[in-house]
Amino acid sequence: MSHDDFLQSLRALVGDAQVLGDEAAAPFLTDWRGHFRGAARAVVRPGSTAEVAAVVRCCAAAGVPIVPQGGNTGLCGGATPDASGRAIVLLLTRLDRIREIDTDNDSMTVEAGCLLQTVQQAAQAAGRLFPLSLAAEGSCTIGGNLATNAGGTQVLRYGNMRELCLGLEVVDAEGEVWHGLRALRKDNTGYDLRDLYIGSEGTLGLITAATLKLHPLPAARCTAMLAVPDLESALALLSRARSGFGAALTGFELMSADGLALVTRTFPPQRLPFTGEGAQAPWFALLEMSDAESEQHGRERFEAVLGTALEAGEALDAVIAESLAHGRALWHLRESITLAQAQAGRSLKHDVALPISRIPQFVRETGARLAARFPGLRVMPFGHLGDGNLHYNVLSGPGFDDAAIAARQDEIYACVHDAVHALGGSVSAEHGVGQLKIAEVARYKSAQELRLMARIKAALDPQGLLNPGKVLARPDQAASAAAS
């Protein structure tokens, strides 16, 4: 089939206006960070699951690769095509209906192109909570959240997307629809296909809809920022918060003083809410607790636990939010770190997971190793201490400019990731693998694990057309890596 005939077939399936080329396609061929740029035959925008299935069948017959894309907010190039121009980009944002909200079952069924923020708002309007919360929630989609098993700031209480999903609707590599939208908490009838597709980044099947788990709205939400003298104290504070709040502890974030100083310099209206000793602290923690009983009960419980932490020296100072707006302002400081770093020059982002007890050792030893090998770099870690997910970001500095960090980025990645692996950690906690971390997956996973993953890929996508070159190296990539 010629290129023109193929495009005409796509137009017949989804409509002329939904097959984009040339300048109209350009915004979908570059990742959010601008690190990956590709080419595509077209950007195709189906409007239903049936149209997705039809497009997949058309591509399978023609041997054309498919790169699924939602909000294009990923950080690892997982939704960007390669430079060959062979693939289509399958844009799922028109699949944006909320199909059902069942408050008796505490579940809702939504299509993959729904914005996360839209889902949050719909749940709240129904008197329920959908707890996934990300800085990109106004632009990321549920399909992308599921494809990367997104985490966010409330994993400590509610879990990753895998824990928030009850069932899926998926178009497989042959263009058949798996109707797995089961709204069940228990279903022990064989292999869990749902968990296989979640986190697979579109390499095994295309998620078109999901049944999500809802929770009761909390009666009260208490937020505080604490100045912490060192990382060991942060761990002690986390332990105290877990003991004092139990399952009510929804978030525990860690931020370095350098990271927050960059935020306040970059965005002057924002400021650190401390003076005196607290303002000089090297680390800060952001805590959130949700209380099911009442505002007064939650506040009293919150203040009691934080008071004992201050008495024990686990925190130098604490600021408790006096209102929801005040709480949002504290969270805004945390959520602005990534944006401030983006304006500060080139940065290398390490989305790593570690046993929580080993985070102080990792930060000390890795920081010292980087300073010795790459003098002039700046390190600004932050992240979800409560679940062991650290965003260990490395930035250029006066003695190590953007060109230097670009030239030695592979060495820097290896230095950080070797340290993570040595301490029993993972090189990807919540951002996925995409095309950015394929070499790391091959380096740190065992040969047996890689063989099992490759067998699953071959079984579910025998032509290798679903998001090729993501998560697992293509045969040509693997051969090239082995030769080097």
Secondary structure by P-SEA (a helix, b strand, c coil): ccaaaaaaaaaaaccccccccccccccccccccccccccccbbbbbccaaaaaaaaaaaaaabbbbbbbcccccccccccccccccbbbbccccccccccccccccbbbbcccccaaaaaaaaaaacccccccccccccccaaaaaaaccccccccccccccccccccccccccccccccccccccccccccccccccccccccccccccbbbbbccccbbbbbbbbbccaaaaaaaaaaaaaaccccccbbbbbcaaaaaaaaaaccccccccccccccccbbbbbbbbbcccaaaaaaaaaaaaaaaaaacccccccccccaaaaaaaaaaaaaaaaaaaaacbbbbbbccccccaaaaaaaaaaaaaaaacccbbbbbbcccccccccbbbbbcccccaaaaaaaaaaaaaaaaaaaaaaccccccccccccccaaaaaacccaaaaaaaaaaaaaaccccccccccccccaaaaaaaaac
